[in-house]
Amino acid sequence: MLKFDGMKRGGKFSQKIALGLLAGFIFGGGLQAGETQNLVSEQVEAEYASLESLYKHFHAHPELSLQETESANRIAGELHKVGYDVTEGFGGTGLVALLKNGEGPTVLLRADMDGLPVHEQTGLEYASSVKRTDPAGKEVYAMHACGHDMHMTTLVGAARVLSTLRDHWQGTLILIGQPAEEIGQGAKAMLKEGLFEKFPVPDYAFAFHVNANLPAGKIGYVGGYALANVDAMDIYVKGAGGHGAYPHTTKDPIVLAGQIVTALQTIVSRETSPLDSVVVTVGSIHGGSKHNIIPDEVHLQLTIRSYSDESRDRTIASIRRIVEGQAISAGMPKELYPEVILTDEYTPALYNDPELAERLAGALTNWLGNDNVVLVDPVMGGEDFGRYGRTEHKVPISIFWLGAVDPEKWRLSKEQGTALPSLHSSLFAPLPGPTIRTGVTSMAAVVLDLAASPR
């Protein structure tokens, strides 16, 4: 399962360190593995009450993207307590924490911090009732509907465990509290500020994301593409408005917009290989003001999802071609051709380094058991963690899914064919106990595998 030819990436590993990591991997599954696992288990249990309280605090106090000051301050304080050197205000409201522990690999662990403008309906005693001001200046309810509260909690928990167990690993830990994942801006901002110039370049980068379809206590993994390129696009379909009784004197942008929406679906059905994956979604259409008025403009909002950069580029080009072609077919003059704007909310596809994913899946299987580490399918959602693997440094990265669903509710949903609340739902809420314990244990196990101290 494990291959060592990728360990010299960037020329950072000496033969001594590579042999040490080999010894550490064997140690992770050997006679002394039980001792290490028992120590981690004992530490997780000792920390659990505090971590559950921290989780409920984060859950009840979500902050919107680029506003995560309170969350970052709390994480920074927790990490300072256990010996980490913390840099705050990095990449906006982000933070970077460093723990150096001798010669060895550098491992980066990331947790994103932002919540969503969602009104929580879970009914939990620690449910969020806070309101925040969105970028448009509007007061909105906020909720951790994507589980970033759990990500922050497990990062702090793993930081505590790994600080306590420094005799069992060696190297450097970089912990990131990242802002603005929900709008695809956080990783880009941290890299732009010089994350890999001002801090050590990691040999490995790892993250979790909670999963609304996996029972708590389980971990899901996938090698290769795990999440998609996600682009947002605005199309302004123009026309010449007028009275609904005299359509022949107008250029109707509503009819043209309808034709565009229909034609866009042929990109997937007729221009994309059945073996490729592309999704084009028109999520919003707005135009007109009254029953009998043909408007001057209709606004379409799209998302475009793909895995490879080639598919992304081809799909965007096809949209531009189809939109202009439909306008020509409708007899629009050139000055009224639709305006197509690709926004800056681009999130690149997340590619899990296959060797790293398999290695960590094997290590976690040793810790959690065969039934609790499962291979899952890639999804078409977006996650800006992928940016950390797309720089010139080509850092091997991997993101795993952390099961968060009450196992009994999961079982009933399978038996009855009912849907579970999804991520971003006002009803989504992880089951704290097994999710926190599994997340902290697994994140610590990842570091103990990648940076094990040879004995």
Number of C-alpha atoms within 10 A of each C-alpha: 9 13 10 11 9 11 20 14 13 12 7 16 15 12 11 10 19 18 14 19 23 19 16 22 22 16 19 23 16 12 9 12 15 14 10 17 19 11 13 22 17 13 19 22 12 12 15 17 12 12 23 19 12 22 22 18 18 25 24 21 21 29 29 26 24 21 22 22 20 14 23 25 17 16 23 22 13 17 23 14 10 16 16 22 16 19 13 18 14 19 23 18 24 28 22 25 23 21 21 16 17 12 13 24 26 24 22 25 25 21 25 30 34 32 28 25 22 18 20 24 15 14 10 11 8 14 19 24 14 16 19 18 15 17 11 6 8 10 13 16 20 27 34 31 26 24 24 26 28 33 25 25 26 28 27 24 29 26 26 22 24 24 18 15 16 17 12 17 23 23 20 22 24 23 25 28 28 29 33 26 23 22 19 23 20 27 26 18 19 23 17 12 14 12 19 15 10 9 12 15 20 22 23 22 25 24 20 27 22 25 22 25 19 20 23 28 23 24 30 21 22 23 21 14 20 25 27 29 26 23 22 18 19 17 21 21 26 24 25 16 19 18 14 16 10 11 14 10 12 16 23 24 28 23 14 21 26 12 16 21 18 10 14 19 16 14 19 16 11 9 12 15 12 10 6 11 17 23 16 20 15 18 9 11 16 13 17 16 9 9 8 12 15 25 22 19 22 22 19 20 16 18 18 21 26 25 23 18 13 9 18 22 11 13 23 17 11 16 21 16 11 18 24 20 14 18 23 14 10 15 12 20 11 10 9 19 19 24 15 17 13 14 10 12 14 19 27 25 27 28 25 25 23 15 20 23 22 20 19 23 24 19 22 22 18 18 20 19 12 13 10 17 24 16 14 15 13 17 12 20 15 24 23 25 30 25 21 25 19 16 11 7 14 16 20 23 28 28 26 26 23 30 29 31 27 21 17 10 13 19 13 13 14 11 9 8 9 11 11 17 15 15 17 19 20 20 17 22 27 23 17 18 16 19 24 28 22 24 29 27 23 25 23 23 25 20 26 24 24 26 27 27 22 18 9
